Amino acid sequence: MHIHYDLITLREQLDVLINDVRNNPKFTNCHDIGDLAIKMVQCEMDKDFRLVYRLVQLVLVLPIATATVERVFSQI
């Protein structure tokens, strides 16, 4: 049940965040997800949009984690 609630909350947070970012001039120079993460922290939006920020962190970390695991398995 908790996962279902988080998915609903994530969807709501995404809708609000997208609207806020489109109307906030501080985000005009965001060109990638890394820029978005930095601006979210600078504007303290990481606290208001906790689940969106967690998703952004996962998207940023996933390629590194995947590459690390692939290197380990290629050495075996």
Secondary structure by P-SEA (a helix, b strand, c coil): caaaaaaaaaaaaaaaaaaaaaacccccccccaaaaaaaaaaacccccaaaaaaaaaaaaaaaaaaaaaaaaaaac
